[in-house]
Every structure is written in structure tokens, then in C-alpha cells.
Amino acid sequence: MSGRWQYKVIEIEITLFSGKLTERMQEELDRMGPQGWELVNTVQANPSSSLRMVFKRGA
């Protein structure tokens, strides 16, 4: 591998009526994994707004 990476950030809104956050995260993981994306980090800067999932894969 050349050491080059592609990155993707997916933002999941945290809302009262959009279902469990863990279920929505699992859906994203199940969707991204088969495409070759690996979860690197999650960031929640403001507890009431959104969660950002950071993925990478070889370029």
C-alpha cells in the first residue's frame, strides 16, 4: 500500500425522535464496512447537536 488514505466524515444528528443513536451508528458501520471504510474516531463536540464518525480507507 502506498500510504495514501481517503477520509470520510459522517455526521449523525442527535434528535429526540430519530431513534436510538447506537442503532443509527450501527447502520452506518454496516453500510461503510463493505465499502472498505474503517472507523477511525468519533467526535461529539456538543452533546446536544451531532456525532461525527471519521472513516478512512486506502486510496
N, C-alpha and C positions, 0 to 999 in steps of 0.2 A: 504494500500500500504506500502511496506517495506521501502520506502525512497531511493531505488536504481534507478538509471537512466541509460539509454543508450543515447549516444550522436552521432550525425551525422553532418558532415560539408560538405556542397555542395558549390563548387566554380563555379561561373559563370564568364566566361571570358568576358571582355569588349572589343569588337572589332567593327570596323566601319560597317561591313557588316553582322552582325549576328542578326539583328532585334532589336526591342526596348527592352531595359533592363527590363522595367516594365512587358512586356509581357512574357519574359523568366522567370522572378521571379514568376509571376502568375502561369505559367505552373508547376514550381517546387512546389509551395504551394499546387496546386490542386493535384499533384501526391503524395506528402508526407502526407497530411492531412488524407486521408482514411487509411493510414498505421499506424495511431496513433501518428505521429510525430507532435510536436508543435514547431513553430518557437520561438526561444528564443532571438536571436540577429542577426544583420547583421553587417559585418565589411568590410570596404573598406580602406585598409591601404594605397594603392597607387591609386589615382583617375584614372589612365590610364590602370591599369592591370586587376583587377578582384574584384568581390564582393563575400564575403563568407557568406553563410547563415548557422546559427547554430541552429540545432533542438535537441529536447530531447523528450523521452517518457519513461514511466515506464518500468523497467526491469522485 
